[in-house]
Amino acid sequence: MENGNEELMKYVKKQVFYARLAAVFTGALFVIFAIALVILVPRISHTLAQANLAISNANKTLEEIDAMSESITQTSKDLNKLVGDNADKLTESVERLSSIDFEGINVATQELQDAVGPLAEAMNRMSAMFSFGR
């Protein structure tokens, strides 16, 4: 019977050894997890705060883009209305501008310069004759 008790004691000692080893490893894991939490939680919290700020800024930017889009759409509608309301007048003005004889105006201007040129020379001579000491 002593032999059986000795074997039982060896077996119990092994169990106690492995139980202590498991307890040490469990404690070590707990300490490691605790340290990791102490280090990581503030960093994660800071990162989440920055992400929330970035999302908030993105939402504000999207709202501003929506407002600009609405403004551009309204401006486009107003411009279309202006062009539509004045289409006949604009067409008439373009037709009148295209009917102007610019070449004829250029010829007439040149002829006027040719006709007035000698008169201008005569006036310059008269002016020079009557301005004795000036």
C-alpha positions in Angstrom: 0.0 0.0 0.0 2.9 2.3 0.6 3.9 1.8 -2.9 0.5 3.0 -4.1 0.7 5.9 -1.7 4.1 6.9 -3.0 2.9 6.8 -6.6 -0.2 8.8 -5.6 2.0 11.4 -3.9 4.3 11.6 -6.9 1.2 12.1 -9.1 -0.2 14.8 -6.7 3.1 16.6 -6.6 3.2 16.7 -10.4 -0.3 18.0 -10.4 0.6 20.6 -7.9 3.7 21.6 -9.9 1.7 21.9 -13.1 -1.1 23.8 -11.3 1.5 26.3 -9.9 3.1 26.6 -13.3 -0.4 27.2 -14.8 -1.1 29.8 -12.1 2.2 31.6 -12.8 1.6 31.6 -16.5 -1.9 32.9 -16.0 -0.7 35.6 -13.6 2.0 36.6 -16.2 -0.6 36.8 -18.9 -2.8 38.9 -16.7 0.1 41.3 -16.0 1.0 41.4 -19.7 -2.7 42.2 -20.6 -2.9 44.8 -17.9 0.2 46.5 -19.1 -1.0 46.4 -22.7 -4.3 47.9 -21.7 -2.6 50.7 -19.7 -0.5 51.5 -22.8 -3.0 50.9 -25.6 -6.2 52.3 -24.2 -5.1 56.0 -24.1 -3.6 55.6 -27.6 -6.8 54.0 -28.9 -8.9 56.7 -27.2 -6.7 59.4 -28.8 -6.9 57.8 -32.2 -10.7 57.5 -32.0 -11.0 61.2 -30.9 -8.9 62.2 -34.0 -11.0 60.0 -36.2 -14.2 61.6 -34.9 -12.7 65.0 -35.5 -11.8 64.1 -39.1 -15.3 62.7 -39.7 -16.8 65.9 -38.3 -14.6 68.0 -40.6 -15.5 65.8 -43.5 -19.2 66.2 -42.8 -18.8 70.0 -42.6 -17.0 70.0 -45.9 -19.7 67.9 -47.5 -22.3 70.3 -46.2 -20.4 73.2 -47.7 -20.0 71.4 -51.0 -23.8 70.8 -51.0 -24.4 74.5 -50.4 -22.0 75.5 -53.2 -23.6 73.0 -55.5 -27.1 74.4 -54.8 -25.7 77.9 -55.3 -24.1 76.9 -58.7 -27.4 75.3 -59.7 -29.4 78.4 -58.9 -26.9 80.6 -60.7 -27.1 78.4 -63.7 -30.9 78.6 -63.7 -30.8 82.4 -63.3 -28.3 82.7 -66.2 -30.5 80.4 -68.4 -33.5 82.6 -67.5 -31.5 85.8 -68.3 -30.4 84.4 -71.7 -33.9 83.1 -72.4 -35.5 86.4 -71.5 -33.1 88.4 -73.7 -32.6 85.9 -76.5 -34.4 88.0 -79.1 -32.6 91.2 -78.1 -29.2 89.4 -78.1 -29.9 87.9 -81.5 -31.0 91.3 -82.9 -27.8 92.9 -81.5 -25.6 90.2 -83.0 -27.3 90.7 -86.4 -26.8 94.4 -86.2 -23.1 94.0 -85.3 -22.6 91.6 -88.1 -24.3 94.0 -90.6 -21.8 96.8 -89.9 -19.5 97.4 -92.8 -16.2 97.7 -91.0 -14.2 97.8 -94.2 -16.3 100.7 -95.4 -15.7 102.5 -92.1 -11.9 101.9 -92.4 -12.0 103.3 -96.0 -14.0 106.3 -94.9 -11.7 107.0 -92.0 -8.7 106.8 -94.3 -10.3 109.2 -96.8 -11.1 111.6 -93.9 -7.5 111.5 -92.8 -6.3 112.2 -96.3 -8.7 115.1 -96.7 -8.0 116.7 -93.3 -4.2 116.1 -93.4 -3.5 119.1 -95.7 -5.8 121.3 -93.7 -4.0 120.3 -90.5 -0.6 121.2 -92.1 -2.0 124.6 -93.2 -3.2 125.3 -89.6 0.1 124.2 -88.2 1.9 126.7 -90.5 -0.5 129.5 -89.6 0.0 128.8 -86.0 3.7 128.9 -86.4 3.5 132.2 -88.3 1.4 133.9 -85.6 3.4 132.6 -82.6 6.3 135.0 -82.8 7.9 134.6 -79.4 6.0 132.0 -77.7 
